[in-house]
Amino acid sequence: MKIFIDGKYLDERDAKISVFDHGLLYGDGIFEGIRAYNGRVFKLKQHIDRLFYSAKAILLEIPMSHAELMKATVATIRANKLRDCYVRLIVTRGIGTLGLNPRSCKKPSVIIIAGKIQVYPPELYARGMDIVTVPTVRNLHSALNPAIKSLNYLNNILAKIEANNAGVEEAVMLNGEGFVAECTADNLFIVKNGELFTPPLSAGALYGITRQTVIELAQEAGLKVSEPNLTRYDLFNADECFLTGTGAEIMPVIKIDGRVIGSGKPGVLTRKLVEDYHALTKSSGEPI
Ligand code: PMP
């Protein structure tokens, strides 16, 4: 495997970063998870845009331009002779002293890894997933804004551990006010009376690229989509529920907190959106 680090393509065993990198010492950095399907990088521009927004929010100057990052992402996939893959693009604050002040970090590092991902067992896509609400609340905007895709994922990891302890794969995270925010690595949607609902970004959700794609696909199919604050009551009374994410794609949810959602099977609209999403991933994107 060839890994891009600061302009060089290194073999896996040589692809190393310093123990003084503040990405490691403090989780000071940002990342993106990107997919390629059928020889094309899906929604590449949107991912690089979001990376730059995350960078701006944490005052991190990426030492490459938007166009250079797009090119380097495609080139890393090509160097590994891949057509279908998952790409992890990381920008760390770079090497500094042991103190947390980012002023000691002279140059951010850019890392691009093209590999594989299987976030959930394949059979769950046909059966649907059980999820639970967990006690760990989503980061507050006023503390660490959930829109920043930072290397500091402990908030989500704690929620994931709570899901693991409950014997399920994913956790619903509420915000400080008790409204549904999102899951640990996915956005959440419900269907009620033929309409789609997903929490507003202000509720504490990441600006999910799959979320946006699903909203567009639903609207193209003539479905109404709205973004009201949602409570657990709304989830329990939904006809259908599903999660969205680059890694997960679209995952039907059939049980929340032990309560059966809708018919207890992946819903009709969920299955249609899955079909439309797969068709789009295969037919669009930046050629490799
Ligand atoms: N929420 C969180 C917390 C995430 O980390 C992710 C990405 N895995 C998502 C939502 C989904 O975002 P996207 O569709 O852009 O992958």
Boltz pocket constraint, residues with backbone or C-beta under 6 A from the ligand:
constraints:
  - pocket:
      binder: B
      contacts: [[A, 33], [A, 146], [A, 156], [A, 182], [A, 183], [A, 184], [A, 185], [A, 186], [A, 187], [A, 205], [A, 206], [A, 207], [A, 208], [A, 209], [A, 210], [A, 211], [A, 244], [A, 245], [A, 246], [A, 247]]
      max_distance: 6.0
